[in-house]
């Protein structure tokens, strides 16, 4: 269901592919373990903040 989103040209396509795969794995983890799911959310947001700082 994410193949349409992954066909975006440009330098971000690899990153989007990685993001989609991470999201799929993350959803599976959430079904199994809510506790580690919440930890991953905090970890993910800290990564996003770092990426935003690199861009600006």
Secondary structure, DSSP 8 states (H G I E B T S, - for coil): --HHHHT--STTHHHHHHHHHHHHHHHHHHHH-HHHHHHHHHHHHHHHHHHHHHH-
